[in-house]
Amino acid sequence: MKIIVSLFICFIVAFATADSAASASSIQLDVFSGSNPWWLAFSVRNAGVDTTSVQIKEAQSSWKSMDYSRGWGYFTYSSDTRMNYPVSVILTSVNGKQITLNNVITSTSAGTINTGASYDSGSVSNPTAAPTSKAATTAPTSKAATAAPATKTATAAPTAKAATAAPAAKVATAAPTSKPTSKAATAAPTSKAATASPTSKAATAAPTAKPTSKAATASPTAKAATTAPASGCSSGMKLLVPLYQYPGAAWDTVAASGRTVATVAIINPSSGPGNGPDSAFNTYMTKLHNAGVEMIGYVHTSYGARSASEVKAEIDIYASQFPLVVGIFLDEVSATQDKVSYYTSLYTYIMGMPGWKYDVINPGAVPVAGYLNAATQIVAFEDASSKFASSTNPSFATCSNKDKFAVITYGASSSGMQSAVNTAKSKGYYGWVYVTDGASGCCTYNTIASYYASMASYVAAN
């Protein structure tokens, strides 16, 4: 009897040790299926503690920090050139522990990677565990706008366009950059910042962004550089403003310039329409309308992963409860061919609303040409202002369709704002523009640009 008990105890101890070892070596990287040769997004799972920051290194390059879309839960990285695989990452936990995973991601289609590592195991070279599944593609339903990045924009992504956590009632926050307005919110995740990625892409992210963090998903076809249209085809630019704040002083500033320059403001009550406008929104939307400012409502699409019925339900709230809205700003938008039909269907739905005239989409980068028939306007760039001058021109842009394209940039000084507006004019195909001194991250579009009034005057003069 004692021998049997002893053997049983040994079995239990051995099992517990094996199970403990397995749970301690369970970090997974879920690579977002919308990643492409210029943009990578992944989440960190089963780490046991929160991962607060991630650094990434492409083959034969230096370490760079990734943006995080808080509402979406993804870390995002954008490259100006085609990325070199495999890539290595350094994860840092909330308690300061780090782990280096060398050559851990071999491609954008890696799916779920079992690293066989934990924060207590140190560096891991060339993980060989096979992917177990494709990375999850469904983002949280409550996301801050983008962008972008107007949540990746608005503008993320993943605003996006850098995304932020879903705001409390009456508090609109930024999206993805990256694609926010992501990429990142605008996004991502400008989270997503709203023009982020996959934090809630501040709009316009993202994954936004962009979000804030943007979330650009342009395909190789869309990346081909072309010659800009002839000089002089960019006259008559509009401002596309990620107005993600609760009604107050920022809205007064936008209204005050509403008769100086043509303006379209993106309204984002609660990472979308919430339950409809309160009295403050009704009052200030009337004020903007009387000042000549047009308004469109923010809705994120999680790069085509969000169900069309869920997106349409939020569009219906704007249509039924926001009578002064004249269209929709779709954040965290894919740029690849496989999602063209998804966004074309939403375009048909939006433009079928009585009195509506805008369906603005925010991939935060140049999409494939099929998106020309899936939107009235396309945010073809949402990223740091310093990158705008060297950015890729839409190959299908002409003087006749220049009003199709919008640019949202962040991190610009007052002089940088003027430079960005001048670049939009010299490139020739951007009819809509927005520049802010907001920094990349969670809060790119939490406030309007500090130089908003002078920007409005400068855009009007150009």
HELIX and SHEET records of a PDB file:
HELIX    1   1 LYS A    2  ALA A   24  1                                  23    
HELIX    2   2 PRO A  220  LYS A  223  5                                   4    
HELIX    3   3 ALA A  249  ALA A  256  1                                   8    
HELIX    4   4 SER A  279  ASN A  290  1                                  12    
HELIX    5   5 SER A  302  GLY A  304  5                                   3    
HELIX    6   6 ALA A  308  GLN A  321  1                                  14    
HELIX    7   7 GLN A  337  LYS A  339  5                                   3    
HELIX    8   8 VAL A  340  MET A  351  1                                  12    
HELIX    9   9 ALA A  369  ASN A  373  5                                   5    
HELIX   10  10 SER A  385  LYS A  387  5                                   3    
HELIX   11  11 CYS A  399  LYS A  404  5                                   6    
HELIX   12  12 SER A  414  LYS A  427  1                                  14    
HELIX   13  13 TYR A  452  ALA A  461  1                                  10    
SHEET    1   A 5 ASP A  67  SER A  69  0                                        
SHEET    2   A 5 TYR A  74  SER A  78 -1                                        
SHEET    3   A 5 TRP A  39  ARG A  45 -1                                        
SHEET    4   A 5 GLN A  28  VAL A  31 -1                                        
SHEET    5   A 5 THR A 112  ASN A 114 -1                                        
SHEET    1   B 5 LYS A  64  SER A  65  0                                        
SHEET    2   B 5 THR A  51  LYS A  57 -1                                        
SHEET    3   B 5 VAL A  87  SER A  93 -1                                        
SHEET    4   B 5 GLN A  98  ILE A 105 -1                                        
SHEET    5   B 5 VAL A 124  SER A 125  1                                        
SHEET    1   C 9 LYS A 238  LEU A 243  0                                        
SHEET    2   C 9 THR A 263  ILE A 267  1                                        
SHEET    3   C 9 GLU A 294  HIS A 300  1                                        
SHEET    4   C 9 VAL A 325  ASP A 331  1                                        
SHEET    5   C 9 TYR A 358  ILE A 361  1                                        
SHEET    6   C 9 GLN A 377  ALA A 384  1                                        
SHEET    7   C 9 PHE A 405  TYR A 410  1                                        
SHEET    8   C 9 TYR A 430  VAL A 435  1                                        
SHEET    9   C 9 LYS A 238  LEU A 243  1                                        
END                                                                             
